[in-house]
């Protein structure tokens, strides 16, 4: 038989494991089992290497999650920014929301204290845009963190609630158990407003109103944080 000219791997050496292989396998495990159940040992078994080999690429689970989020953040497009500060804030916040909505587990990981500060420039650029917009809107520098934190909580909360609602609906075998909402309410006499809207609650709650709510939220945050103009009247007695 003719010999193949293809290079042969030395006998007894394990296959080379690339970072791309590691991250692709980790994404698959997260999609199947959730990020909480991802472990270095399980990932090594999935790839078919020893844990010692894997530890030469990642330090621990936290390092692995950061690598995944860094990789994903690089794919979030940088939107064209409007000139008006308020619109810049909203545009950046919507970009964060839309980027993380496809990976809700990443949003959940980033709620852990300290994670967001360790992200790369691709994500921190959006954070910087929000902080700069708040400053350019006339708010004192110390208010930028408070306003960003509030926007961040609103954004992540919306992503996680919707993701968990979708997961619950997909797992639910008997759709009648989710309809109507508030089936344990005590009736229209005790909860008349709830009873009047309960039949439409699921449809109304499923509407995508993030951008609309964000605008109202940002308007309120900026209005509370702007310093009062000299000579402006104070609160009027009731």
N, C-alpha and C positions, 0 to 999 in steps of 0.2 A: 504493500500500500504506500502511496506517496505521502511524505510527511507534510504536515501543515506548516506554513511559514509564520503562523500567528505566535506571538510571544506566549510562553507558558509561565504561570505563576509558580513560584517555588513551593515545593511540597511542604505542608505543615504550617504555612503562614496563613493567618486569617485574612479574609478580604479587607481591602482598605475601606474604611467607613468615612464618608465625607460629611461635612456639615449639612449639605443639602439633603443627604439621605436621612440624617438624624432628625432634621426639622420636618421633613415630609412624613416620616414615621410618627413623630410626636403629634403632628396635626391630625393624622388619622386616628390615633388613640383618643385624642381629645374629642374629636367628632363622634366617636363611638361610645366613649365612657364618661366624658366630662373631664375638665382640667383637674378637679380635685383628686381623681383616681390615677392621674399620671404619676408614675414613679420612674426613677432611673433604672431600677431593676426590670420593671415591666417593659420599658422602652428597649433595653438591651436584648431582652428575650424576643421582642418583635423584630428587631433588626437581625438577630442571630449572632450577636457578639457577646463577649463577657462584659460584666459591669466595669471591670478595670479598664477595658478598652474605651468604653463610653466616657469614663471619668477623665480620660485624657483630652476630651473635647468639651465637656461641660463640668462645672464644679459641683452643681447640685440641681435640684428641681427648680429653685428660684432662678438660677442662672439660665436654665433651659427656657423657662417662661419668658424671661427678658429677651432672649435671642429671638424667640418666636414673635414677640410683640414688636421688637425692633424691625424685623423683616417685614411685618405687615404694615408698620407705620411708613416704611419707605414707599409703599404702594398707594398711600392716601394722596390724591392729587392736591396741589396747592391752588386754591381758587384765585381768580382775579379779584383783587380787593377794591371796594369802592373808596371814594375819597372821604365820605362822611364817616366820622368815628363810630356812631351807633351802628351803621350798616356794616362796617368792618367787623365789629364785635359779633353781630348776628351771622355774617358770612362765615367767620372762622368757627363759631360754635356749631353751625349746621354742618360744616365739613367734618368736625370731630364726631358729631352724631352719626352722620351717614357712613363714615369710615368704620366706626366701632359697631354699628348696627349689624354689619355682616359677620362680625366676630364678637357676639355678646359676652363670651367667656373672657375675652381680653378686657372688656370694660369692667367685669367683676374683679379680675386680678388687679386692675389699676386702682380700685377703690381702697386697696391696702395702703396704709400710710407709708410714704417714702418711695413707692413704685414710680409715680409719675415724674418725680425729680430725676430719675435715672434713665429716662427715655432719651433717644437721640434727637438730632436737630430737626428731622422731618416732622416730628410731633411737637417738639418744643417751639417750633416756628409758629404753630397755631396758637399756643399758649401766649407767646410773646405778642402776637397780633391782638389778642383780646386785652392784654395788659396795656399795650400802647393805645388801643382805642379808648379804654377807660380814662387813661391819662389825658389824651387829646380831647376828650369830651369835657374836660375841666374838673375832674375829680382829683382830690388830693392823692398823692402816691400811695399812702397807707391804705387807701380804700381799694386799690387794685386787687389785692389778694382776696379780700372779702367778696368782692363782686365776682372774681373768677371762680372762687370756691362755690358760690351760690349757683352760678351757671353750670359748673361741673356736676354738682349734685343733681340738679334738675335734668341734665342731659343723660347722665349715667342711670338715674332712676327710671327715666322713661324707657331707655334701652332694655334694662333688666326686667321691668314689669312686662313689657311686650314680649320679650323672649320667653319668659316663664309662662305667660299666658298661652303662647303658641305651643310650647312643649306640653302643657297640660291638655290642651285641646287635641293635639296629635295622639297623646297617650290614652285619651278617653275613648273607651269602646262603645259606651252608650251615650249618644249625643243628647238624649232627653234629660240626662242628669245635669246638664249645664243650662237647660232652658225650661222654664223661665228663670231669670236671675232672682235671687232673694226669695226662694221658695219657702223659706222658714219665717218670713215676715208674718206679723200677727194680723194682717188684714188691713183693708183700706181705712178702717176707723181709727186705728192706732198710728198708721204710717200713710196718710193720704197722699202726700207728694211722692213718696217712694212707690206706692201702688200705682199711681198714675203714669209713671215713666218706666216701671220695671220691665214691661214687655218690649221696650225699645232700647233698654240699657246696653245690651250686648252690641247692637249695631252702632249706637252712638259712641260707646267707649272704644270701639274698634277703629274709629276715624283717625287719620293721621293729622293731628293738630299741633305737632311739635313746633313748627316754625311760627305759627300764629301765637302759641303760648309763650314762646321764647321772646318774641317782640314785646309783648306786654310785660313780661318779666324783666327784660333789660330796661325798658322805659321806667319801670318802678324802681329798680336798683339805682339807675343813674339819678333819678329825681331825688331819692333819699340821700345820695352821696354828694351831690353838688353843694359847694359852700353857698350860703345865702349871700345874695348881692348886697352891697352896702345900702342901707336905707330901706331894705325890703321889709314889709310888715311882717311881724311875727304871727304865730297862731292866733286866730280870732277866738275870743271866749264864746262858749256855746250858750 
